[in-house]
Amino acid sequence: MDPRMFDGAVAAVAVLAGAEGRLLYTNSAFTRLFGPRPIGRPAREAFPDPDAHRFLAVVESVRVTGRSRQVVGERRTDPGATGQARHFLYSCSPVTTDHGPGILVLAMDTTAETLTLQRYEALVSAISQMVWVLGTDGAMHEIVPGWEQLTGAPWHPRADADWYRQIHPRDREKLIAEWRRAAGGDRPRVFEATFRVRAADGSYRHLTSRSVPVLRDGSLVEWVSAAADVEDAWGTRLRERLLGQVAAVSGVSLHEAFAEVVKVVVPELTDACLIMLLSHEEWPLPDHAEVTARRIASATRPGLPAPPALRGQRVAVPPAVRAVLDRREPVTFRLEPGTPVPSGLIPTVSERWLHASGATSLTLIPLIVGDLVLGYAATSSNGDTPIPGPAETELLREVLHHAQHPIRKVVELQQARRTALGLQRAHLTRPPYVRGGTLAARYQPASTSGEIGGDWYDAFTHPDGTLVLGIGDVAGHDLTAATAMGQMRSMLRALAYAGGPGARPDAVLARLDHVSAGLGTAPLATALHMVLRRRPDGTWLLTWSSAGHPPPLVVPDRGDASYLPGAADPPLCVASDLLRTTHTHVLGPGDTLLLYTDGLIETPSAPIDEGQRRLAAEATLCRRQALPDLLRILQGLSDHRDDTALLAFRVDEED
C-alpha cells in the first residue's frame, strides 16, 4: 500500500508499522487535527500526549489481535482549557506496508457534531425531558437519563413486556394500540401519548411522550423519543375538570344527584363507587339507636361485572363505619385475594360483588353537607388496578366533598317538600262513614322532587247525614301553594258547615271567593263544592258548583261513564263579584261518582279532552272494582308530573 494516496483525503490518515508501531506516514488532515508528528519514531515517542494512552492501547490491540477497532476520542491541545477540546472518531485497521505488517489509522473531526449533541442534551435536561432512541428492532438507548430516577428501576434496553410492566395496567392496552397506529402503515407518523408510569415510591405519575420517526432514503431507521413528567399539570387539569363536573350536578332527588356524582368519579378516580345513605339525619349519631345505611347509587368501570341492582339493601352501621364518620376522614381497607370483605361495611350483595370482581381495596369516604353527615361513599380498586395512595384518595375525597354544594340544594328542597307533604297529608283526612254509600280517597304527590303542589280533597257529614264533598287545586308547586291549599280547604269546610245542610253550593263558593280574594290567600285556585242528600227511595241528590274545576265523572251501574253537564264558573280569586251557579244530578244504586284534580288527565303531549276520554273509558272497564282498587288503577293513568287527588262515592245497591 502506498500511503501517498491519502495526501489529499479529507479524513486524517496515519500509517504505523513494525513491532514498535513506528510512524511511517501522516497526511495534512492528520497534522491539522493532531499537530505535526515525527516520522520514523515509535508510536509512544510520536504520540507523547498525556491523553494518548487510550490511542496507543488500541493500536497495540490491533497489532496483537489483527482485528480492526473503532473508538471515539477527545484531544485537548491545552489540558487546562476545556473549551479547546477536539472530538473525533477514529478507526485502526491492520494493513500490509513495505516495512511489513502495519496499522492504518483513519480519523474524522466530530467536534461540531459532539458539541451540538451536548448542547441538545443540556437543553432537554434543563426542561426535565428524558430522551431515548428506539431502533426498529425494539432496542432502546437512553440519551438523556431520567428513567431510573423516576421509577427506581434501571433503564430497560428493550421495548418489550418487561418495559410495559412499569406502565399503569389501565393504560397499557391504549398505549400499545396508539403505538401500532403510529408505527404501522407505509409511512410512520409522530406518536404522542400521555400515560402513567410506576414511580419509585409505588405510586403512578403521568408522563407525556412524543416519538418522531427518523427516515433515511424513505426508510425508517429509528425513533427519537422524549418524555416529561406532567403529573402536577395533569392533576391540576383533572381536579379542575372533575370539580366542574360535580358542581354541575343537577338531580332533584338524592338518588338522582348521587347517580350523577358516581359517574364523575368512575372510572377517572376509582374502579367502582357505591353511595350509602344514613337513616338518621341528626348528628352525632344516637349512641344506642340502630342506624342503618342503604344503597342509593352506584357505578363501575367497563370490564367489571355488572353491579347488583339497587333495591334499597340496607346494612346496620358498625363501629368501624361510625369511627370513619366521626373523624370525617377517608379510610382504606386492603383486601387480600380470596379472603372475605370485612363484614358490615357495606350490604351483603355488595360484599359478594367485591369478591367476584377481584377487589384489592375498599375505601370509605364520609359524605358531608354543612354539619350534616348524609352517609358515606364506598370505592374500590379491582383486578390489577393499584391500590390508591394518599394523593388519589385525597383527590377523591375533595371531589366528593365538592358535591356538597349541589347536594345541599337537593337536601333543602327535600326538607321543604317533606314539610309541605306533611302539611298536605295533615289536611287530607280519612273520609267519614256514610250510611247508604261508600267513600274512598287517594292522594299522590308528583314524582319530581321539586314539585309539591296544592291539590286537596275534603269530605264530612252534617248531623242530619247530609254528605259534603270538596276538591280543589291551588296554583303553584311550592311550600306557598301547599300552605294556601290548607287555608282554602279549612275556610271552605268552615263556611260549608256554618251554612248548614241547606246552603247552596254556589253561595258557599261565592263566600269563599270573597274571603280568599280579600285575604290574598292565593293568586288562583280551582275548587268543586258538592252536597249529597240521600232520598227515601235509596237514590242520592247531588247539588254542586264548580270554580274552574274539571267536571265530575259518573260511572253508572250499567252503561258508559260520562261527565256531568254544566259549564264551570271562573276559578277563585280572579272575579269574586261574578254570580256562580249550582247544578243537580241524581245517583242511583250502584252508581259511582268520581272527583279528581287535573293532574290525572293533563299531559304535555296530549290535549285535556283526550285525557278525559281515557279516564272515562278506564273507569267504565273497572266499574266493579272496590273503590280503593278503582282509585289505584285510575291514578295509574297519570304521568306523575303533577300531584293528583281523587275522591269517589258509590251508592249502595238495593238489597
Disulfide bonds with the S-S distance in Angstrom:
none
